[in-house]
Structure formats: C-alpha cells, structure tokens
Amino acid sequence: MSPRLRSFPSSQSGFGLPDLLAILAVLAVLAAIVLPIIQKKKAATALAQCVANLKEVNRATLMYAEEHKVLPAMEKAPTPGPWWFYKDQVKGYLNLNGPSSSSEKIFGCPSDRGYGENRETPVPFRTSKKHNFTSYVFNGVNLPGIPNVAGLPLGKISDPPRTLVTMEWTAHAPLSWHRSRTRLENTPFYNDAESVVGFADGHVKLIPIYYDGMNAAYTRDPIEGYEYKYGAE
C-alpha cells in the first residue's frame, strides 16, 4: 500500500469548553488579587492629592489672616453658607483670580462625591457652582452657639495645633470620602469617620471626627481624646 493511502487516527487538538473554563477561572483569581491592589493604590493617590491641596488652601487662609489681622469674616456670604465662600477671600494667595470655577483644581479633592440625601445622585462639591467649586470648607459656621474661628485674629486662638481652620466638608457631618464605612453612600453619619483637616498652626492631617449620634459634628467640640476642636478657646 502506498504511504500516501495509509490513514491514521486524527489527533484532537481543538480548544474545548473545559480549556475555556480553566482560563476563565485563572483570570477570575488574578482579578480578585490585582483589582484590590489597584483600587488601594488609586485611593492612596487620591488621599495624598487631597492632603496636598488642602495644605495649600489652609496656608492661603492663614496668609489672609496674617495680612488682614483676622481670619475670613462670614457676615455677607451668600447661600448655602459662609463656610464655602471664604474661597473668594483667600484664593488670591494661590495666584487664582476671577470668578470661581471647577478649573481651580487645588480646591478640589479627587475623592469628593458631594452629598445627596435620600440616596439621590450627589454632585461633587468641587464641580458645584452652588458650593463655590470647592471640596474644602472654612471653620466659619457662625450661627449662635456654634464654635468657629470666623473673623478672629490668629492670636485669639488659644491652641493652634488643635484648632481647625479648613477641612473637607465631611468633617462637618461626619462622613468620609477616603476610608468610608458606608462605601459610596453618604448616609448615615457615624462616629470616627475620617476627614482631611487643616489646623491653625499650618499642619494638615487625616483624622477621625467625633459624632454623638444626634448632632452634626461641627455644632460642638468633641469629647476628650480627639486631636481637634472647632472653637478658638
């Protein structure tokens, strides 16, 4: 018989379903390992940027106080509150001029997710005209009985290393944009939520904020054991 006419059993070299399932299983394991690492690195980068930005904003606010002999005064600030519109008074010290806009990146925290009650879709404060395009607020809620430093000379602050000047909005709640226990939700408020804050001595830090379970954090100074306070005394 001619070699050309001989027949041999065909080998099975095709890519079958078991092979596909095996590859998908490997990819799933890799994703489970790699994605948390990527997310953690991304969160760390965002936090570092937020700290760096607030450090500059806090510095500008203290420079304003040194030149004007008092911290920003809040009496004529528009709605929704004076603690947002200090930005117009201090941003010149960051070489920013003209109307506020979302292009002023230094006033924005990358992790800012705004605040939406009843689970509505929130708009980041840094992109909101209503909130003067800033993630960071001034310790100037000058309502009756609320501790604050609005309009005070720096010399009137008795404990600068513990007294807040600027902060992420979340320090008023408290909530957290960084190590949130509510993940991407903005409610409920909870004790020891961590926010980036700036102090009267110039340092900036991510710290836990006290919540008594009833009142927003900014309405009173914390109990003993916390490294910050809102009041100047």
ZAMARGU-4260 file (C-alpha; in steps of 0.2 Angstrom, whole numbers, plus 5000, padded with zeros to 4 digits):
<rodrens>
0) 5000/5000/5000 | 5006/5017/4996 | 5011/5028/5010 | 5000/5041/5003 | 4985/5030/5005
5) 4988/5025/5023 | 4976/5033/5036 | 4980/5037/5054 | 4968/5042/5068 | 4966/5061/5069
10) 4973/5070/5084 | 4961/5081/5095 | 4970/5097/5095 | 4955/5109/5096 | 4951/5122/5110
15) 4937/5115/5120 | 4925/5121/5133 | 4935/5114/5148 | 4950/5124/5142 | 4940/5140/5141
20) 4933/5137/5159 | 4950/5134/5166 | 4956/5150/5158 | 4941/5160/5165 | 4944/5153/5182
25) 4963/5158/5182 | 4958/5176/5176 | 4945/5177/5190 | 4958/5173/5203 | 4970/5186/5195
30) 4957/5199/5195 | 4952/5195/5213 | 4971/5198/5218 | 4975/5213/5206 | 4960/5224/5207
35) 4960/5227/5226 | 4979/5232/5224 | 4974/5244/5210 | 4960/5251/5220 | 4970/5253/5235
40) 4984/5262/5226 | 4971/5273/5217 | 4963/5278/5234 | 4981/5282/5242 | 4985/5293/5227
45) 4968/5302/5229 | 4971/5304/5248 | 4989/5311/5245 | 4982/5324/5232 | 4968/5329/5244
50) 4980/5332/5258 | 4992/5342/5247 | 4978/5353/5240 | 4971/5356/5257 | 4988/5361/5264
55) 4989/5374/5251 | 4972/5380/5254 | 4975/5381/5273 | 4991/5390/5270 | 4982/5403/5259
60) 4969/5405/5273 | 4982/5408/5286 | 4991/5420/5275 | 4975/5430/5273 | 4973/5431/5292
65) 4991/5437/5294 | 4989/5451/5281 | 4971/5456/5286 | 4974/5453/5305 | 4959/5442/5306
70) 4953/5426/5298 | 4939/5427/5285 | 4923/5436/5291 | 4907/5427/5286 | 4893/5440/5288
75) 4889/5444/5270 | 4892/5427/5262 | 4878/5420/5251 | 4868/5404/5252 | 4871/5390/5255
80) 4883/5396/5269 | 4898/5407/5273 | 4910/5392/5276 | 4910/5389/5257 | 4913/5407/5251
85) 4929/5410/5261 | 4937/5404/5245 | 4934/5421/5237 | 4944/5429/5250 | 4959/5418/5251
90) 4961/5411/5233 | 4972/5426/5228 | 4986/5419/5239 | 4986/5404/5227 | 4988/5416/5212
95) 4969/5412/5207 | 4959/5427/5201 | 4942/5430/5193 | 4925/5420/5196 | 4927/5403/5204
100) 4926/5388/5193 | 4929/5370/5193 | 4945/5373/5184 | 4953/5378/5201 | 4959/5361/5204
105) 4968/5365/5220 | 4951/5367/5229 | 4945/5350/5224 | 4948/5334/5232 | 4948/5319/5219
110) 4938/5309/5231 | 4924/5322/5233 | 4907/5314/5230 | 4896/5328/5236 | 4882/5324/5247
115) 4865/5318/5242 | 4851/5314/5255 | 4838/5300/5252 | 4851/5291/5241 | 4849/5304/5227
120) 4864/5305/5215 | 4876/5318/5223 | 4886/5331/5213 | 4904/5333/5219 | 4906/5350/5228
125) 4921/5353/5218 | 4910/5354/5202 | 4896/5363/5210 | 4893/5382/5207 | 4881/5382/5222
130) 4896/5376/5233 | 4908/5388/5225 | 4918/5374/5217 | 4927/5368/5232 | 4928/5352/5242
135) 4935/5362/5257 | 4926/5372/5269 | 4931/5385/5282 | 4928/5383/5301 | 4916/5398/5300
140) 4899/5392/5304 | 4895/5407/5314 | 4877/5403/5320 | 4873/5406/5338 | 4881/5393/5349
145) 4892/5385/5336 | 4911/5385/5339 | 4920/5393/5325 | 4935/5405/5321 | 4927/5417/5308
150) 4933/5434/5309 | 4946/5431/5324 | 4964/5436/5324 | 4976/5421/5324 | 4982/5427/5341
155) 4965/5424/5349 | 4966/5405/5345 | 4972/5398/5362 | 4978/5381/5355 | 4983/5382/5336
160) 4989/5364/5334 | 4971/5358/5339 | 4960/5371/5331 | 4953/5368/5314 | 4954/5382/5301
165) 4950/5372/5285 | 4943/5355/5281 | 4934/5343/5269 | 4916/5346/5270 | 4914/5328/5278
170) 4921/5334/5294 | 4905/5344/5297 | 4895/5328/5296 | 4905/5317/5300 | 4907/5306/5285
175) 4922/5301/5275 | 4927/5301/5257 | 4943/5291/5260 | 4940/5276/5271 | 4921/5276/5271
180) 4912/5263/5282 | 4896/5267/5271 | 4906/5264/5255 | 4899/5275/5241 | 4884/5281/5251
185) 4883/5297/5260 | 4872/5292/5275 | 4871/5289/5289 | 4884/5300/5299 | 4895/5289/5310
190) 4907/5291/5324 | 4926/5292/5319 | 4923/5295/5301 | 4940/5301/5294 | 4942/5318/5286
195) 4957/5328/5280 | 4958/5344/5290 | 4969/5359/5292 | 4975/5367/5308 | 4979/5385/5314
200) 4997/5380/5316 | 4998/5375/5297 | 4998/5356/5298 | 4986/5345/5288 | 4981/5328/5293
205) 4968/5314/5290 | 4959/5312/5307 | 4944/5304/5315 | 4929/5316/5319 | 4918/5314/5334
210) 4899/5311/5332 | 4887/5309/5347 | 4874/5301/5337 | 4862/5316/5336 | 4871/5332/5332
215) 4881/5336/5317 | 4900/5336/5321 | 4903/5355/5319 | 4889/5360/5331 | 4901/5356/5346
220) 4918/5352/5351 | 4922/5334/5353 | 4924/5324/5369 | 4941/5322/5377 | 4953/5311/5367
225) 4951/5319/5350 | 4965/5329/5342 | 4955/5344/5336 | 4942/5357/5341 | 4931/5370/5331
230) 4931/5383/5345 | 4946/5395/5347 | 4945/5395/5366
</rodrens>
